[in-house]
Amino acid sequence: MTPDATLPDTIVTVRDLEKTFALKRQAGTPARTLRAVRQVSFDIARGETLGLVGESGSGKSTTGRMLVGLIPATSGRVRLFDEEITGTNAQQALARVRKRVQFVFQDPQGSLNPRMRIGDAIAEPIDVAGGRTRHDRQLRIQELLDTVGLPRSCGDRFPHEFSGGQRQRIGIARALALKPEFIVCDEPVSALDVSLQAQVVNLLIDLQEAFGLSYLFIAHDLAVVRNISHRVAVMYAGAIVEVAPRAALYATPKHPYTQTLLEAIPRPDPRHRLAANVRGELPSLLSPPTGCTFHTRCPHAFERCRNEVPQLKALAPGHEAACHLNEPMTAPPATASFMTAAPIAASLEDRLRD
């Protein structure tokens, strides 16, 4: 894939994006809010794939849905193709870019009407947009089925007659119906087995090369993201904690959470599995920890981590991380046991070869 440095044409700009949900108030209890996404910023260039990785509940899907207007942002800015889709004129701006932006859902079964034939499901965006004759509509359905590797006869069948991988191909075909330029893929392979994951990822890569598509590829599996992304952003408790070009992130991760995710990639040989450095679960976003939200699970946390929120800072060209350990003036305890990048990178390569 083309390196990020050769993709200067930015089509997606996100700045300080926030999403807060007001929870239903129970009798006798104060009103509560959940801050699902916190100060998220990134860009996506034309023809580029940005991988967005993190645990369930980290805010990945919420971020993706705000990018295409499925849910409104509480604050911050989202700009698609020079159109500001946040703020007072969001609906008008979304209407102008709607054909150029699409969404592939995690559950293909849930995103397809069980009573609608596949051909009609694929053509639904075409019908909404209008302007095509019945003959042109049918030709477009056949073209889309060919593009995603399904027989043309599939158009007369119903969703329950297909496997999970085939249904995801149908979802991708429907997303391509209006010839979009940017697609948000929300964990499109997480419900599939490994062989089908590879097929769908390879299909997305082929489509990107054929049509110049840009993707936000949301996943929790760094091994999958590695095969499709130009850059990777790591998200924890609603915030991005590290973003870097693919090669740099996998070779020299700078945030302890990223290092932990890399160590968690399964390795077939049990004799070479690494011990987990992080225990516990994602903190509640109703009452997140003070300071760095990761400090309650981080094996390297010290006093500053508990009191001061780290900011994303550039550590190398295109490589940013939000961790006090990367700051030269930081003086952590001498007893801390630090992970080094070289063993992590080496062990990752071993696991990928396995």
N, C-alpha and C positions, 0 to 999 in steps of 0.2 A: 504493500500500500504506500501511497505517496506520503512522505514525511510532512508533518504539520507546518514546517517552515515554508513549504511551497504553496500554502493555501491561505493567501492574504485576504481574500474576499469574504469578509464577515457578513453572515446573513442572520445570525441570532446573537443578540446582545442582552445579557441579564445583569442587572445591577441592584444589589442590596435587596433582593427579593425576600419577602416575609409572608408567612401565612399563619394566622392565629384563629383558632376555632373557639367559639364561646360554647361551653358545655351547658346542657340543660340543668337548670337549678333545681335542687331537691329541697323539699320543705325543711326549713330550719337550718339550712346550710348556706354559706356565702356563694356568690357566683364565682365560677372558675373559668379560666381560659387555658388553652393548650397551644403552645407556640411550636407548631409543627415544622416550620422552615424559618431559619434565622440568617439574615444577611448573606444570602447566596448570590455570588457573582461569577459569571463565566461568559465566554464567547464561543461560537461555533462557526467555522469557515465553510464556504461552499465546497462540497465534496469531502467533508471531514466527518469522522465519527468521534464523538466524545462519549466515553464510557462513564457512567455514573454508578458507583458501587457503594454498598453498605448493607448493614443488617436490616432485617424486617423492622419497620417502625422508625427508620432513620430519616424519612422525609423524601425519599427518592421519587416515588410515584406522585406525591403531592406536587413536587417541583415540576415533573413532566406534564402534569395536567394543567398547571398554571401557564406553561409555555404555549399551549394551544387553546387556552381560554375555556377549558372544561370546568375549571373552578376559578373564581376571581382571586387575585392577590390582595392581601391586606395592605401591603405597601411595597415600594420598590418599583423597578421598571423592567418591562420586557419589550424588546424591539425586534420585530420580524420583518425583514425585507424593507427597512426604512419606514415601517409602520409601527407606531407606539400602541400596543394592544392593552396597556394598562392606563388607568386614569379615566377622565370624564368621557372621552370619545372611544372607549375600548370596543364597543359593539360595532360601530361603523368601521373601525380599523380592522377588526376581525373579519368582517364581511368582505373586505377588499383582499385579504390574504388567504381566505378560507380554502380556496382550491389549491393553494401552494403548500399547505400544511396538512399532515394526516397523523393518525395515531394507530398503533398496533397494540392491542390489549393482551394482557397476560393470559387470560382464559379464552381461547377461541370458541369454546362451546357456549360460554355465557354471552359472547358478543354477537352470536348469530341467532337469528329468529328461527326456532325449530320448525315453524310452519311455512317458512319461505324456502323455495328452491334456491340452490346455490347460485344459479345464473342470475336470478332476480336479486339475491343478496349482494352479489358483486356489482350489479348494475344500479343499485339503489342510489349511490352518489351521483351517477350519471343522470338518473331520473330527476333527482332534486335540482341539479344544475340546469337541466333542460337543454334544448337546442339540437338534439340528435333524432334522426329518424329511427324507426324500428329496425331497419336493416343495419344502419350504422351501429346501433346499440348491440345487436347480436354479434356483429363483427368484432366489436370491442370486447365483449365477454369472451369470445373465442381467443382473441389475442392475449388477454390477461391470463386465461387458463394455460395457454402455451408458455407464457412468460414464467409462471411459477411451477411449471413441470407437472401439470395435471391434465388428464385426457379431456377433450372437449365435451365428451358425453357426460361429464360430471355436472354440467349445468342443469340437468333435469332431476338431480337427486337432492336429498335433504341432508342437513348437517349430521344427523345421527348415523348415517351410512358411511361416515368417514372416520379414519383414525385421528388421534390428536395431532400428529404431524401434518396430515392432510388438511385438517381444519385450520391450522395456523397458516398454511400456504394460501388457503381461501381468504383468511383475514388479510394477508399481505396483498393478495390480488385486489381485494376491495379497496385497500389503502392506496393502491396504484391507479385506481380507476380514472382519477382526474389529473394524472400526470403531475404529482406534487414534486416539490424540490426539497422539502424537509419533513422527516418522519420521526416521531417519538416512538421508540420501541420499548414498551413497559414490560420488562422481564418476559420477552416473547418465547424463550425456550425453557423456562424454569419448570414447566409442567411436563416436559418431554424427557424421554430417556436419552442416554448419551449419544447413541447413533443418530437419532432424530435431531438432537441439538446441533450436531455437526452439519447435517443437511440444511437446516434452516439458516444457520450462521453463514454457510457457504452461499446459499441463495441470496441473502442480504448483501454479501460482499459482491457477488456477480451483478446484482441490480444496481449497486452503487457505481460500479465501474461502467455499466452500460448506460445509465441515465444521469450520472453526476449527482446522485442523491447525497444529502447530508442527514446524519442520524444523531439523535440522543439515544444511546443504548443503555437502558437501565437494567441492572442485574445485581445479584449478590455473590456471584461466582467469578472470582478474578481469573480463573483459568479460561472461562468462556470469553470474558471481556478482552483478554490478551489477544485473541485471534481476530478481532474485528475493529478494535479502537485505534485511533491515531494518538489520542490523549486520554488520560484517565483521571477522573475526579473522585476522591474518596469522601463519603459523607458519613457523619456520625452525629446522632442526636439533633438532627435538623440543620447542621452546618457543614460546610466543606472544610475538611482538615488538611487535605493535601491534593494538589493537582499537578500533573507533570506529563511530558511526552511518555508514551508507552514504554519505550526501552529504559528510560531513566527511572521510572517508577518501579519497574520490576527488578532493576539492577541495584538501585540505591534508594530504597524507601527511606523517607526522612521523618515520618510520624510513627510512633509506637503502634497505633491502631492499624496503619497500613501494613506494618511488619507482621502484626498478628494475623491479618487476613491472608497474607502470603504464606505464613506458616501453616494455616489451616487448609491449604490446598491438599486434597487427599493424595496419599502416596501408597501404591499397592504393597510394597514390601514393609511388613510391620517392624522389621528390625531397624528401619531407618526413619520411623516416624518421630517427629519432634514433639517434645513436651509443650503443652500450652502454657504460655506466659501470662495469659489474661483469663480471669475467672469472672463469674457474674454475668449479668445481663444488661442490656441497654437501660439507662436510668429513665424514670418516669419523666415525661416532658411536662407534666403538671407541676412538678416541683424539682427541676433539674438541679444538680450540684452547683455550688458556687465555683468561680474560677473556671478552670478547664473542665468541661463536662466529662472528659475521659479519665480524670484523675482517680476516680473511685475504683477503676479497674486496671490502671496503668502500673506496671511493676517498677517504674522509674519516677513516680510522682514524688515531689518534695513540696515544701511550704508554699513557694510561689505559685505552684500549680493549683493549690487549693484556694487561692485568693485573687488571682489575676487571670483574666480571660486572654489566652494567646491569640494573636492576629496572624492572618496569612502573610508570610513574608517571603520574598524571592530569595532562593538559595543557589540557584543556577538558572541559566536561560530557560524560561518556560516552566521552571520547577518551583512551586511554592508549598509551604507547609506552615501549619499553625501549632507550634510546639516550643515551649521555653527551652528545651534541651538544645535547640539549634541556634540559640543566641549566644554570641561569644562571651557576654558578660555574666551568663548564668553560672552559678556555682552550686551544683547539686551535691548531695551528700556523697562522701567518699566511699560509702558502703554500697552505693547503687550498682547493680549489675546491668550493664548496658548491652543491648544487642548491637552488633556491628553489621554493616551492609553486606560485606563480602560473603560471610557464611550464609546469610539469608538468600542472596542471589544464587550462590552455588547450590544450595539445597533446593531452591525453586527449579533451577534448570534440571537437576536430577529427577525431580518429581515429574516434570513435563516430559522428560525422556521416557520415564517409566510408563 
